[in-house]
């Protein structure tokens, strides 16, 4: 067990150890049980570990449950969008990004991700509209497309 005083770091260390010994499903179940009394910030910090397991259906289900528990915590939604994109589920990715941007219109990473997703699907006008509505004077630019590694894992087609 980790000797860190940060509960999220302790939980993430336990998650990694359990995953190595017992597998991802058991590690996710243990982490979920331990997180029940933790604040949203701890869930978000632990989501980084879960999001790396994009090939495990339990990881995606966990991210969905975290969003249900903390619906206004947009980093969970962003991590889920990244996981869905890594699975190749473009429609679900677009939906999650749209929900995130409805709740937090200025989420720059989500704007870039959605614009890149739309452009790659040939929906140039929709991409331009998201960019123009989300990026204005005095705001950072969103013209740099998101790199696959920014979602935790590169997708290979």
N, C-alpha and C positions, 0 to 999 in steps of 0.2 A: 504494500500500500504506500502511496506517496505521502511524504511528510509535509507537503505544501499546506499553507494556511488558507489558500484559495480553494473553496469547495468545488468549483468547476474543474480546476486542475486535478484535484484529488479524484473526482468522479471520472474524468477522462482517462487518468492513469489506470484506475480500476477497470474501466471499459476495455482499454487495450489489453490488459492482462487477462481478463475474462475471455475476450475474443480469441486470444492466442491459445488458451487452454480448452475452452468449451464451444467456440464458434460464435458467429455473429448474432444468431437469433437469441442465444442465451445471454450474450453480453447486452444486447438491446433491451431484453426483458429486465435484466438486473438494473441497468441504468434507469429505465423508466420508473421502476419501483423506487429507486433512491431519489429520483427527481421530484417525486410527488409533492414534497413540502418545500421545494426550492423556488426562488423567484424566477421571473422570466429571463433575467440576465444569465442565470446559470444554465437554463435550458438552451439559450442561444449559444453560449460558449460550448456546450456539449454537442450542439448540432453540427459543429465543424467535424467532429469525429464521425458522426453518423453519415453526414453527406458524402464522405469519402467511400462509403459502401454502396455506391449507386447501383451495383449489379445485384444487390440483395433486396428482394421485395419487402422484407421487414424494415429496412432502412427507409424506404419510401413511405411505408405505412406509418412509421414513427414520425417522420416529418409532417405528414398529414395530421396526426394526432397532436403534435406540438402546435400546429396552426389552429386547430380546433380549441385547444386549451388557451392559447395566447393569440387571439385573432388580430390584435393590433400591433403585434411585434413583427415588423416587416422583414427582418433578417431571416426568420424562419421561412417565410414565403419565398424569399429570394433563393435560399438554399434548396428548397423544394423545386423551384423552377430549374435550377442548375441540374439537379438530379434527374428530373424528367427529361430535360434536354439530352443528358448523357444516355438516357434510355432510348432516345429517338422519338419521343412523344411530343411532337411540335405543337399540336393543338393544346395539350394540357400545359405545356410550357408557356405558350402565349396567354392562356387563361390566367395562370398564376401571376405572370408579369402584369397583366392588365389589372388584376385585383390589387396587386401591390401598388401600382401607380394610381389607382383610384383612391387608395388610402393615403399614399404619400407621393404626390405628383412630382416632387423634386428628387426622387431617388435616382441619382445619376447613373449608377451601374445598371439599374433596371431599365432605364430609358435607352441606354446604349445597347443592352442585350436585346431588348424588344425591337429596336430599330434594325439591328443586325439580323435578327431572326426574320423580320419582315422583308428586308432587302434580299436575303438569301432565298426567300420564297418567291421573289419577283414582284413583291408588293411595295414598289418604290414610293408611290404616292403616300401610302399609309405610313411608311417609315419616315418620310420627310415630315408628315403632319405631326407624328409623335415628337420628333426632334424639335420642330419649330414651336410647338406648344409647351415643351418642357424646358427648353433652353432659351433664355432671353438675355437682355442686357444685364450685365453684372453677375451673371451666373457662369459657372465653368462650362466649357464646350463639351458636347457629347458627340463629336464627330469621329472619335476614335472607336472603331468597332471593338467589341469585347473579344478577348483572346480566350480560346477554349480552356486554358489552364486557370483562368479566373473563376471558373466554376468547379475547381477541384480536380478535374480530370479532362483530358483531351478526348474528344470523340473522333473515332476513326470510322469513316464511311466505306 
